[in-house]
């Protein structure tokens, strides 16, 4: 029997935007617990929660001040224990986000480091270095922060004089840890055990390709500041060989527990072959395969990416893990609603007109694609409702730290983080309990009254109804062609059509500009849209089985 994680459907819970249980306008554990029946009915196998740890919330919880305590925004440790038990009772596994590249600047370790002397053991847990220039006033390297500006901030010593600089690849409030320090390694293995002892089923590793740095600290002389741009081999701070050894220690920790506890890596690296390095049997179990997320809506491009991913992962015995959206990128229902549809196009065309009906139509076909492929898949909360990106949030509502630190004019990530609409005709659309006086932490569009979970549950043709049916059928056919084990066989098809066989199931998607005929002798198991006769419409996908 295949391990559960090799073909699981995992639902990403961006907890502050999922469901608000106490009426303060921010999602929390109580709200999530109240919606577990909805998630079980959707048909997913596990939940991945974005960080819920104690945090100043400079970067929505990715700046952690205490890895063993929940932030009061979300609840208490007792609430966490109750959620783990409730999720398991609903047949749902629970995966936490772990943030090992950096801590908050409010973490006790960093506060201790700021008051300690240069070269002290307290400072050796981070990267403190003297500046360049005669008076040390220039950063130690030219490394850029992902959020814009330099990746170094200068300290002020106890006597008030300027001191050493510390490294932060993200916000200045997120100092990078020094993973050559044995104390750092031991602490994180202890954190893993803390949560595994409480019953969590695994971890998603934030910036898994980070952690170790070139001890020579060379300049990069690069104009690229984006983590999503991929990196070349022998990069001074991303995708370094030394990082892989850390995960061998983590794997030994996970393997010491019963019940197949797993890791999934967020690794924005150059290509699928670099991802595969993290997924040997002694390292991590899975990694997000971001290739399809970045692809245009084009049959040739999609096939090329699928073949490349499956080829390199098969060589290390790892399953693919397909992703279309997450909390860091524009929702695919919006990306697909424009003439140019790659992720790069979406960032360039941010805020230009969108054909929402077209985007949702393609998004449903894409969901049918990834769930027909070998491996597992992710659902980002709200995509099952067909939610679009909110690209017209007023600037005064923005929370994304890249806007505070970067001064750039690219997409603001808050547009995919707007709180979910559950019911009703006006905000907060059931996100907060009746009578709540605090508004949701980001404003919800008025037109979302037609996209609430309650409204879509009543419509058999809604995107929610399609997701539920699709995931139910996928589960029924896991051992008859879908899921992890059965190889993919490409089929001859007209230009612009993706067609392949998985066991007894055929997948056809028409990405061309005209309807195409379906093969004779097959019936539609499920379609992303209604199929009339034996003709497949434009931007429609079907699963077929023999008559």
Backbone torsions as a table, in degrees:
resi	resn	phi	psi	omega
1	UNK	NA	135.7	-177.2
2	UNK	-69.5	145.7	175.2
3	UNK	-62.6	143.8	-172.8
4	UNK	-57.8	-35.2	-172.8
5	UNK	-78.0	-10.5	-176.6
6	UNK	-74.3	-24.0	177.2
7	UNK	-141.3	28.5	179.7
8	UNK	-70.2	150.9	167.3
9	UNK	-101.7	117.9	-173.0
10	UNK	-115.9	130.9	-176.2
11	UNK	-100.2	123.8	179.7
12	UNK	-84.6	119.3	177.2
13	UNK	-100.2	107.9	170.9
14	UNK	-85.1	93.0	-158.2
15	UNK	-59.2	-35.5	-177.2
16	UNK	-70.6	-13.1	-178.7
17	UNK	-118.3	8.9	-174.9
18	UNK	-88.5	-61.3	179.4
19	UNK	-158.8	132.7	-176.3
20	UNK	-99.6	114.2	-177.3
21	UNK	-89.2	-23.0	-173.7
22	UNK	-112.9	2.5	172.7
23	UNK	83.5	14.2	179.9
24	UNK	-91.6	4.2	177.7
25	UNK	88.9	-0.5	-179.7
26	UNK	-122.6	134.2	177.8
27	UNK	-61.5	154.3	-174.4
28	UNK	-154.1	179.0	-177.7
29	UNK	-65.3	-39.1	179.1
30	UNK	-60.4	-42.5	177.7
31	UNK	-63.8	-43.2	179.0
32	UNK	-61.7	-44.6	179.7
33	UNK	-59.1	-36.6	-178.4
34	UNK	-70.1	-19.3	-176.8
35	UNK	-106.0	7.7	178.3
36	UNK	-59.2	-37.3	176.5
37	UNK	-59.6	-36.2	176.7
38	UNK	-61.5	-44.0	-177.8
39	UNK	-69.1	-38.4	176.9
40	UNK	-64.5	-39.2	179.3
41	UNK	-69.2	-28.4	178.0
42	UNK	-63.5	-32.9	176.4
43	UNK	103.6	16.9	178.1
44	UNK	-83.6	163.8	-176.4
45	UNK	-101.5	-25.2	-174.6
46	UNK	-154.9	163.0	176.5
47	UNK	-119.1	138.0	169.2
48	UNK	-111.3	123.2	-179.5
49	UNK	-101.5	128.4	169.7
50	UNK	-63.9	163.9	-167.8
51	UNK	-53.7	133.3	177.2
52	UNK	-118.5	10.2	-175.7
53	UNK	-74.8	163.4	174.6
54	UNK	-55.4	132.7	-171.7
55	UNK	-164.3	145.7	169.8
56	UNK	-68.7	-9.2	176.4
57	UNK	64.5	33.4	173.3
58	UNK	-67.3	-37.6	179.5
59	UNK	-125.1	51.9	174.6
60	UNK	51.7	40.6	175.2
61	UNK	93.0	-7.2	176.5
62	UNK	-83.8	11.9	170.5
63	UNK	-119.2	94.4	-168.7
64	UNK	-95.0	130.1	176.1
65	UNK	-102.3	-19.8	176.9
66	UNK	-153.2	111.6	-175.0
67	UNK	-79.3	-6.8	-177.7
68	UNK	-111.7	11.8	-178.4
69	UNK	-136.7	144.1	175.4
70	UNK	-79.6	148.9	171.6
71	UNK	-68.7	137.4	179.2
72	UNK	-56.5	-23.7	174.0
73	UNK	-54.1	-35.5	-171.0
74	UNK	-103.6	-22.1	180.0
75	UNK	142.4	-157.6	-177.6
76	UNK	-118.7	171.7	176.4
77	UNK	-62.2	-33.7	176.8
78	UNK	-65.1	-37.6	175.1
79	UNK	-62.2	-39.9	179.5
80	UNK	-62.8	-44.7	178.7
81	UNK	-61.0	-40.9	179.4
82	UNK	-65.8	-38.1	178.3
83	UNK	-64.1	-43.4	179.9
84	UNK	-58.6	-45.2	179.4
85	UNK	-65.0	-43.9	-179.5
86	UNK	-64.2	-43.0	179.7
87	UNK	-60.4	-46.6	179.4
88	UNK	-62.2	-36.3	178.4
89	UNK	-65.7	-26.9	177.0
90	UNK	-90.0	6.6	179.9
91	UNK	78.1	21.4	-177.0
92	UNK	-113.8	129.2	172.6
93	UNK	-82.5	162.0	-174.9
94	UNK	-128.7	124.0	179.7
95	UNK	-116.4	127.1	179.0
96	UNK	-96.8	156.0	172.2
97	UNK	-85.0	131.8	174.1
98	UNK	-117.4	138.6	-173.4
99	UNK	-119.3	89.7	-174.3
100	UNK	-95.9	-11.6	-176.5
101	UNK	-73.4	-32.8	-173.2
102	UNK	-152.3	161.3	170.6
103	UNK	-112.4	-179.1	165.9
104	UNK	-74.9	154.7	173.2
105	UNK	-71.2	-8.9	176.0
106	UNK	-93.4	-1.7	176.0
107	UNK	-60.7	140.1	-179.3
108	UNK	-53.0	-36.0	178.7
109	UNK	-59.7	-45.5	-176.1
110	UNK	-73.3	-36.4	176.3
111	UNK	-61.4	-38.8	175.9
112	UNK	-64.3	-40.6	-178.7
113	UNK	-63.1	-38.4	-177.6
114	UNK	-63.4	-31.7	-178.8
115	UNK	-93.3	-6.4	-179.3
116	UNK	-86.2	165.9	-178.6
117	UNK	-78.9	154.0	173.2
118	UNK	-54.7	137.6	179.7
119	UNK	80.5	4.9	-177.4
120	UNK	-78.6	160.1	176.1
121	UNK	-57.1	-36.3	-179.8
122	UNK	-62.7	-38.6	-179.8
123	UNK	-76.7	-20.8	-177.5
124	UNK	-71.8	-8.9	175.4
125	UNK	-77.0	-14.5	179.5
126	UNK	-124.2	-171.3	178.7
127	UNK	-110.9	93.0	173.4
128	UNK	-103.7	131.8	179.7
129	UNK	-143.6	150.6	174.5
130	UNK	-69.4	150.6	178.6
131	UNK	-76.6	170.2	176.6
132	UNK	-94.6	169.9	-178.3
133	UNK	91.0	170.0	-175.1
134	UNK	-59.7	-42.1	-176.6
135	UNK	-106.4	13.8	178.9
136	UNK	68.5	22.2	-174.0
137	UNK	-87.4	-3.4	179.0
138	UNK	-105.6	144.4	-179.0
139	UNK	-56.4	151.3	-178.5
140	UNK	-61.3	-31.0	177.0
141	UNK	-140.4	175.4	176.9
142	UNK	-92.6	16.5	-175.0
143	UNK	-62.0	133.1	179.2
144	UNK	-92.1	148.3	170.9
145	UNK	-75.0	144.0	175.2
146	UNK	-57.6	-31.7	-177.0
147	UNK	-90.4	5.7	178.6
148	UNK	103.1	149.8	-178.1
149	UNK	79.8	-176.4	-179.3
150	UNK	-73.1	155.7	179.4
151	UNK	-90.2	18.1	-178.7
152	UNK	-130.8	142.2	173.7
153	UNK	-130.5	137.5	-177.0
154	UNK	-86.1	141.7	177.5
155	UNK	-89.7	165.5	170.9
156	UNK	-115.8	124.3	-176.7
157	UNK	-76.5	172.6	-175.2
158	UNK	-58.9	-29.4	-179.0
159	UNK	-86.7	5.3	177.6
160	UNK	88.9	-3.8	-179.6
161	UNK	-85.6	151.5	175.5
162	UNK	-60.3	140.5	-176.3
163	UNK	-120.5	-147.5	178.8
164	UNK	-70.2	168.6	176.5
165	UNK	-104.8	151.1	173.3
166	UNK	-120.4	149.8	-175.3
167	UNK	-87.6	136.8	172.3
168	UNK	-147.1	105.0	179.9
169	UNK	-69.4	-14.6	177.3
170	UNK	-116.0	-130.4	-178.9
171	UNK	-71.9	156.2	175.6
172	UNK	-58.3	-24.0	177.7
173	UNK	-80.9	7.4	-178.8
174	UNK	-126.8	71.3	-178.3
175	UNK	-66.3	137.0	-179.7
176	UNK	-73.5	138.6	175.4
177	UNK	-79.1	154.0	177.6
178	UNK	-98.1	102.4	-174.0
179	UNK	-82.4	5.0	167.7
180	UNK	-84.5	-8.6	-179.0
181	UNK	-83.4	119.4	-178.9
182	UNK	-58.6	-29.3	179.6
183	UNK	-65.9	-37.0	177.4
184	UNK	-64.9	-45.3	-179.2
185	UNK	-62.5	-44.0	-178.8
186	UNK	-66.2	-39.0	-179.2
187	UNK	-62.5	-43.1	-177.5
188	UNK	-72.5	-33.3	174.4
189	UNK	-65.9	-33.3	175.7
190	UNK	-67.6	-40.0	177.4
191	UNK	-62.8	-43.9	177.2
192	UNK	-56.9	-46.8	-178.4
193	UNK	-64.4	-35.9	178.9
194	UNK	-55.6	-48.5	-176.8
195	UNK	-79.2	-35.3	175.6
196	UNK	-62.7	-36.9	176.6
197	UNK	-62.9	-29.4	178.3
198	UNK	-82.1	-6.9	172.7
199	UNK	106.9	6.0	177.8
200	UNK	-67.9	155.9	-171.1
201	UNK	-98.7	-1.8	178.5
202	UNK	160.2	-171.5	-174.7
203	UNK	-141.7	140.2	164.9
204	UNK	-94.6	128.3	-173.1
205	UNK	-98.3	112.9	178.7
206	UNK	-70.0	135.3	179.3
207	UNK	47.4	50.3	-175.3
208	UNK	-62.5	-21.6	179.9
209	UNK	-86.4	1.6	179.1
210	UNK	-91.3	-128.0	175.6
211	UNK	73.7	-69.5	-173.6
212	UNK	-94.0	149.6	-178.3
213	UNK	-125.4	151.8	175.4
214	UNK	-63.2	120.3	-176.8
215	UNK	-62.5	-17.7	177.4
216	UNK	-80.0	-14.2	-179.6
217	UNK	48.2	59.5	178.7
218	UNK	-77.0	156.4	172.1
219	UNK	-68.1	156.9	178.7
220	UNK	-107.0	-22.4	179.0
221	UNK	48.3	45.2	-175.6
222	UNK	-117.3	144.2	174.3
223	UNK	-89.8	-9.8	-178.9
224	UNK	-82.9	130.6	176.5
225	UNK	-119.3	0.0	-172.1
226	UNK	-92.6	134.2	176.9
227	UNK	-67.8	-24.1	-176.2
228	UNK	-83.6	1.0	-175.7
229	UNK	-85.5	-6.7	-176.0
230	UNK	76.5	155.2	-177.4
231	UNK	-134.4	152.0	179.1
232	UNK	-79.1	164.6	175.0
233	UNK	-62.6	154.8	178.9
234	UNK	59.7	39.5	174.6
235	UNK	-77.2	144.7	-174.5
236	UNK	-70.6	-18.7	-179.3
237	UNK	-141.4	4.0	176.5
238	UNK	-129.1	142.3	170.7
239	UNK	57.1	46.4	-179.0
240	UNK	-93.1	149.1	-177.8
241	UNK	-57.6	-35.3	-176.2
242	UNK	-63.2	-26.0	-179.8
243	UNK	-65.6	-33.3	-175.7
244	UNK	-62.6	-34.7	-179.5
245	UNK	-65.3	-31.4	178.3
246	UNK	-60.6	-42.0	-176.0
247	UNK	-73.2	-20.8	173.4
248	UNK	-65.7	-36.8	174.2
249	UNK	-67.8	-40.6	178.4
250	UNK	-63.7	-39.1	-179.5
251	UNK	-63.2	-38.8	177.3
252	UNK	-62.2	-36.5	176.5
253	UNK	-63.7	-51.0	-178.1
254	UNK	-61.3	-40.9	-177.0
255	UNK	-69.4	-14.9	178.8
256	UNK	-80.7	-4.0	179.5
257	UNK	-107.1	150.5	176.2
258	UNK	-78.0	158.0	170.7
259	UNK	90.6	18.1	176.1
260	UNK	54.0	71.2	174.4
261	UNK	-81.2	139.1	-166.4
262	UNK	-132.1	163.1	173.8
263	UNK	-121.0	143.5	167.8
264	UNK	-126.9	131.3	-175.1
265	UNK	-97.8	134.5	164.5
266	UNK	-91.2	100.8	-174.7
267	UNK	-129.2	97.0	175.6
268	UNK	-84.6	91.8	-176.7
269	UNK	-120.8	-179.0	-167.3
270	UNK	-63.6	-40.3	-177.0
271	UNK	-163.4	179.0	-175.6
272	UNK	-62.1	-31.2	-179.4
273	UNK	-66.9	-31.2	176.5
274	UNK	-73.4	-36.2	175.9
275	UNK	-59.9	-41.4	-174.7
276	UNK	-60.1	-25.6	-179.9
277	UNK	-62.2	-26.5	-179.5
278	UNK	-81.5	-9.8	-165.4
279	UNK	-115.8	28.2	173.2
280	UNK	-72.9	163.1	-177.2
281	UNK	-61.2	-14.6	178.9
282	UNK	-102.1	4.1	-178.8
283	UNK	-118.0	-119.7	-174.4
284	UNK	-96.1	161.1	-175.5
285	UNK	-83.2	-48.1	-175.9
286	UNK	-142.5	164.9	172.2
287	UNK	-142.9	146.8	175.5
288	UNK	-59.3	130.1	172.4
289	UNK	-95.8	98.1	-173.2
290	UNK	-84.0	-0.9	-174.6
291	UNK	-58.6	-44.6	-179.7
292	UNK	-69.7	-32.3	177.0
293	UNK	-60.3	-35.7	-177.6
294	UNK	-85.8	-15.2	-172.2
295	UNK	-72.9	150.4	167.2
296	UNK	-73.9	163.6	176.4
297	UNK	-78.8	80.9	-173.0
298	UNK	-148.0	129.2	-172.9
299	UNK	-61.7	-42.9	-178.1
300	UNK	-66.5	-44.7	-179.5
301	UNK	-63.8	-41.9	-179.7
302	UNK	-65.4	-44.2	-180.0
303	UNK	-63.2	-42.4	-179.8
304	UNK	-59.3	-43.8	-179.1
305	UNK	-68.2	-40.9	179.1
306	UNK	-62.1	-46.8	-179.4
307	UNK	-61.9	-43.7	-178.8
308	UNK	-63.6	-43.8	-178.2
309	UNK	-65.2	-49.6	-177.6
310	UNK	-64.5	-34.7	-178.1
311	UNK	-65.1	-48.4	-176.3
312	UNK	-74.8	-31.7	179.7
313	UNK	-72.7	-34.9	177.9
314	UNK	-60.5	-33.4	-177.4
315	UNK	-65.2	-25.1	178.7
316	UNK	-110.1	6.1	176.5
317	UNK	73.2	21.4	-178.4
318	UNK	-101.9	148.9	176.0
319	UNK	-84.4	155.9	172.0
320	UNK	-76.4	154.8	176.6
321	UNK	-136.0	102.5	-168.0
322	UNK	-90.1	140.8	-175.0
323	UNK	-136.8	138.2	174.5
324	UNK	-114.0	-30.2	-179.5
325	UNK	-147.6	161.0	168.5
326	UNK	-160.1	-170.1	-173.5
327	UNK	-76.5	-2.2	-177.4
328	UNK	-110.2	-8.5	-174.0
329	UNK	-131.1	161.6	179.5
330	UNK	-62.9	136.6	-179.5
331	UNK	-57.5	140.8	-173.3
332	UNK	-70.4	-22.5	175.9
333	UNK	-63.5	-28.2	175.3
334	UNK	-85.4	-42.2	178.5
335	UNK	-55.2	-43.9	-176.2
336	UNK	-77.1	-5.5	-178.3
337	UNK	-91.4	9.0	176.9
338	UNK	-119.2	166.1	-177.5
339	UNK	-66.9	-38.0	175.0
340	UNK	-101.9	128.4	-161.5
341	UNK	-124.7	4.8	177.7
342	UNK	-76.1	167.8	177.9
343	UNK	-63.0	-39.5	177.8
344	UNK	-62.1	-40.7	176.9
345	UNK	-62.5	-41.1	-177.6
346	UNK	-61.5	-38.8	179.2
347	UNK	-69.5	-36.6	-178.9
348	UNK	-72.6	-35.2	-174.2
349	UNK	-98.1	12.2	-178.2
350	UNK	-50.2	127.5	176.9
351	UNK	88.6	-5.4	176.9
352	UNK	-83.2	165.4	-173.8
353	UNK	-57.8	144.9	-177.6
354	UNK	-126.3	136.3	170.9
355	UNK	-89.7	95.1	-172.8
356	UNK	-66.1	-34.8	179.0
357	UNK	-65.3	-42.2	177.6
358	UNK	-63.9	-44.9	-179.1
359	UNK	-60.7	-43.0	-180.0
360	UNK	-68.4	-36.9	178.6
361	UNK	-61.8	-47.6	179.1
362	UNK	-67.5	-36.5	-180.0
363	UNK	-61.6	-38.9	178.7
364	UNK	-67.8	-38.5	177.3
365	UNK	-66.3	-36.8	179.2
366	UNK	-68.8	-38.1	176.4
367	UNK	-62.4	-38.3	178.2
368	UNK	-68.2	-31.4	176.9
369	UNK	-64.9	-56.5	-172.0
370	UNK	-64.9	-29.2	179.9
371	UNK	-82.2	-6.5	172.1
372	UNK	-94.7	-14.1	-177.0
373	UNK	-80.3	157.6	173.7
374	UNK	-61.7	137.8	175.7
375	UNK	113.1	-160.1	-178.9
376	UNK	-111.5	172.8	-177.5
377	UNK	-140.1	161.6	175.7
378	UNK	-120.0	144.2	172.6
379	UNK	-117.2	121.9	175.0
380	UNK	-87.9	130.5	-173.1
381	UNK	-47.6	132.7	179.4
382	UNK	96.2	-22.0	178.5
383	UNK	-67.7	-26.0	177.4
384	UNK	-70.0	-12.3	174.2
385	UNK	-99.3	-1.0	-176.8
386	UNK	73.3	24.6	-176.0
387	UNK	-63.5	136.1	174.0
388	UNK	-87.8	167.1	169.6
389	UNK	-65.4	139.6	173.9
390	UNK	-94.2	100.2	-172.6
391	UNK	-97.1	1.9	-178.5
392	UNK	-119.0	29.4	173.9
393	UNK	-60.6	137.0	178.4
394	UNK	-68.1	142.2	-177.6
395	UNK	-53.7	-32.2	-178.8
396	UNK	-68.8	-13.0	178.5
397	UNK	-92.0	-13.0	-174.4
398	UNK	-61.2	138.2	176.2
399	UNK	-118.0	-14.2	-174.2
400	UNK	-60.8	120.3	-177.6
401	UNK	-64.8	-20.1	178.2
402	UNK	-62.5	-27.2	177.5
403	UNK	-76.4	-30.6	-179.0
404	UNK	-76.9	-33.3	-173.3
405	UNK	-103.8	-23.6	-168.2
406	UNK	-94.0	-35.2	-176.9
407	UNK	68.1	18.8	179.5
408	UNK	-100.4	170.0	-172.8
409	UNK	-115.2	24.9	176.8
410	UNK	-75.7	-173.3	-179.1
411	UNK	-60.5	140.0	173.1
412	UNK	-89.9	129.9	-172.6
413	UNK	-70.2	-12.5	-179.4
414	UNK	-63.6	-20.6	-176.5
415	UNK	-64.5	-23.9	176.9
416	UNK	-100.5	5.9	-175.4
417	UNK	-113.0	8.1	-178.6
418	UNK	-62.5	136.1	-177.4
419	UNK	-55.3	144.8	-175.0
420	UNK	-67.9	146.2	172.6
421	UNK	-93.8	122.0	-176.9
422	UNK	-101.5	-40.0	-175.1
423	UNK	-166.4	167.2	174.7
424	UNK	89.6	174.5	-174.9
425	UNK	-107.3	0.5	-179.1
426	UNK	-149.1	156.4	177.3
427	UNK	-57.1	143.3	9.5
428	UNK	-86.9	15.9	175.7
429	UNK	51.8	42.6	176.8
430	UNK	74.5	2.8	176.6
431	UNK	-64.5	-42.6	175.9
432	UNK	-106.0	157.6	-178.9
433	UNK	-67.5	159.5	178.6
434	UNK	-57.2	136.3	178.4
435	UNK	89.1	-2.7	179.6
436	UNK	-62.5	137.2	-179.4
437	UNK	-96.8	-20.7	179.6
438	UNK	-85.2	135.2	176.5
439	UNK	-74.9	154.8	174.5
440	UNK	-54.5	148.9	-172.2
441	UNK	-64.2	-22.0	167.4
442	UNK	-127.1	143.1	-177.2
443	UNK	-72.3	141.9	179.8
444	UNK	-98.9	137.8	178.4
445	UNK	-63.8	141.1	-179.8
446	UNK	-59.9	-33.6	-176.8
447	UNK	-70.3	-6.5	178.0
448	UNK	-70.9	-4.4	177.2
449	UNK	-61.2	-23.1	177.8
450	UNK	-89.4	-2.5	-177.0
451	UNK	-119.2	17.5	177.5
452	UNK	-70.6	155.2	177.6
453	UNK	-59.6	-39.2	-179.3
454	UNK	-63.9	-41.7	179.5
455	UNK	-66.6	-42.3	-176.5
456	UNK	-73.2	-26.9	176.7
457	UNK	-63.8	-26.6	-178.9
458	UNK	-86.4	-6.7	-175.7
459	UNK	-111.5	109.6	-178.2
460	UNK	-65.6	-13.3	-179.7
461	UNK	-102.5	5.7	-177.1
462	UNK	-73.5	165.5	176.1
463	UNK	-64.5	-37.8	177.0
464	UNK	-60.8	-44.2	178.5
465	UNK	-62.9	-37.8	178.1
466	UNK	-64.6	-45.6	179.6
467	UNK	-60.0	-45.3	-178.8
468	UNK	-61.7	-44.1	179.9
469	UNK	-67.1	-41.2	-178.0
470	UNK	-62.8	-47.0	-177.2
471	UNK	-70.6	-31.9	175.5
472	UNK	-65.6	-45.7	-179.2
473	UNK	-67.7	-40.3	177.3
474	UNK	-56.6	-44.9	-179.4
475	UNK	-64.1	-39.1	179.7
476	UNK	-65.7	-30.2	-174.6
477	UNK	-105.9	13.1	-177.0
478	UNK	-56.6	-39.2	-176.1
479	UNK	-99.2	12.1	177.7
480	UNK	-122.1	23.5	175.8
481	UNK	140.6	-33.0	-177.5
482	UNK	-92.6	-179.7	179.6
483	UNK	83.4	-141.2	-166.6
484	UNK	-89.8	-41.9	-158.3
485	UNK	-85.0	-33.2	-169.8
486	UNK	-80.8	128.0	179.4
487	UNK	-60.6	156.4	176.7
488	UNK	-92.5	132.0	177.1
489	UNK	-119.8	114.1	179.3
490	UNK	-69.9	143.6	-179.9
491	UNK	-113.6	148.7	174.5
492	UNK	-62.8	136.2	-177.2
493	UNK	-156.0	158.7	177.6
494	UNK	-61.0	160.5	178.1
495	UNK	-57.1	135.6	179.5
496	UNK	86.5	4.1	-179.5
497	UNK	-115.0	129.3	172.1
498	UNK	-92.0	126.9	-179.0
499	UNK	-146.1	128.5	176.5
500	UNK	-153.1	164.1	178.7
501	UNK	-113.0	138.6	169.8
502	UNK	-127.9	95.5	-178.1
503	UNK	62.8	-119.9	-179.1
504	UNK	-86.4	-4.8	-173.4
505	UNK	-107.1	132.7	172.9
506	UNK	-106.1	138.6	174.6
507	UNK	-111.4	129.0	173.7
508	UNK	-129.7	132.8	174.0
509	UNK	-136.3	130.4	-178.1
510	UNK	-99.2	100.9	177.4
511	UNK	-101.8	12.5	179.0
512	UNK	-85.5	-168.1	-175.6
513	UNK	-106.4	9.4	-179.7
514	UNK	-147.0	154.2	177.7
515	UNK	-60.3	152.3	179.0
516	UNK	-131.3	156.4	179.5
517	UNK	-80.9	142.0	174.2
518	UNK	-87.9	155.8	-180.0
519	UNK	-65.9	147.1	-180.0
520	UNK	-75.3	154.6	175.2
521	UNK	87.4	9.6	-179.6
522	UNK	-126.4	152.5	173.5
523	UNK	-115.4	157.0	-179.3
524	UNK	-80.6	118.9	174.8
525	UNK	-76.1	-44.8	172.6
526	UNK	-161.4	144.9	176.9
527	UNK	-123.5	152.2	177.4
528	UNK	-71.2	-22.2	171.0
529	UNK	-139.5	169.2	177.1
530	UNK	-62.6	139.5	-179.5
531	UNK	-113.9	124.7	179.7
532	UNK	-98.3	120.2	178.2
533	UNK	63.1	-138.8	-177.9
534	UNK	-109.7	30.8	-178.4
535	UNK	-116.7	131.8	-179.5
536	UNK	-101.6	120.1	-179.0
537	UNK	-70.7	171.3	-179.9
538	UNK	-69.7	136.1	179.1
539	UNK	61.1	36.6	176.7
540	UNK	-123.0	141.4	177.3
541	UNK	-122.4	148.2	177.5
542	UNK	-137.0	151.9	163.3
543	UNK	-103.8	129.1	-177.8
544	UNK	-116.8	147.8	170.2
545	UNK	-135.0	158.9	-176.8
546	UNK	-61.4	144.9	177.0
547	UNK	-57.4	NA	NA
